[in-house]
Amino acid sequence: ALGRKVSIVNLDPANHVLPYPCEVNIAELITLEDVMTSLGLGPNGGLVYCMDFLRVNNDWLHQRLGLLQDDYVLFDCPGQVELYTHNNSVKEITEMITQWNIRLVVVNLVDSIHCSNPATFISTLLMSLSTMLQLELPHVNILSKIDLLPRYEELQFGLEYYTEVQDLSYLLDHVTGDPLLEKFKKLTGALIGIVKDYSLVNYMTLNVEDKHSMLKLLEVIDKANGYFFSESATASKEKPQ
């Protein structure tokens, strides 16, 4: 509908059943199931091994990406948080991809249900910030399933407070009722201070049932990766149907 040629690259070795056709699939190289069976690793350790294996065998990925030419490429990556916060394999893989003249933007999807709990939202902020600092790439952080928010507990503040990450000290006042959280309230305050000091994290919202929401998000992503300003975008004269 947008007039662009899109290719999907699956880099999730745990993705057994793909809900989409993909031009490149890491399963041709390695799978989580094989690693867990042959090496006796659990799912977390197995995923770390798989991504490190991909890093070492990056020529396989380079060759296959080269066949995609000027396609708009979507990378489907594993959901394990540790791979993006303090393990270096994914960071080194993305660095190699950018060296192959492919402009990347990280689209970080987090469930909007985390907004309904102050402590969980603070953890989400820290995860988003840590990922941004670790990968050192343009980021678009997204609160997904925003249409389902009315089903959750009522938010302490308006949605704009969470998307713009406004004064988090107000959120700290609502970390109450749990003795464990009360005990570490000073630590929580210090963590909030870190998020505020960097002032990097904010969120877009996503409702997959709303075309306007999807197109607005796509425009932000296109600007972040540079496609919006490319000759391809101009030539295609994208007109959503």
Secondary structure by P-SEA (a helix, b strand, c coil): cccbbbbbbbcccccccccccccccccccccaaaaaaaccccaaaaaaaaaaaaaaaaaaaaaaaaaaccccccccccccccccccccaaaaaaaaaaaacbbbbbbbbbbccccccaaaaaaaaaaaaaaaaaaccbbbbbbcccccccccccccccaaaaaacccaaaaaaaccccaaaaaaaaaaaaaaaaaaaaccbbbbbbccccaaaaaaaaaaaaaaacccccaaaaaaccccc
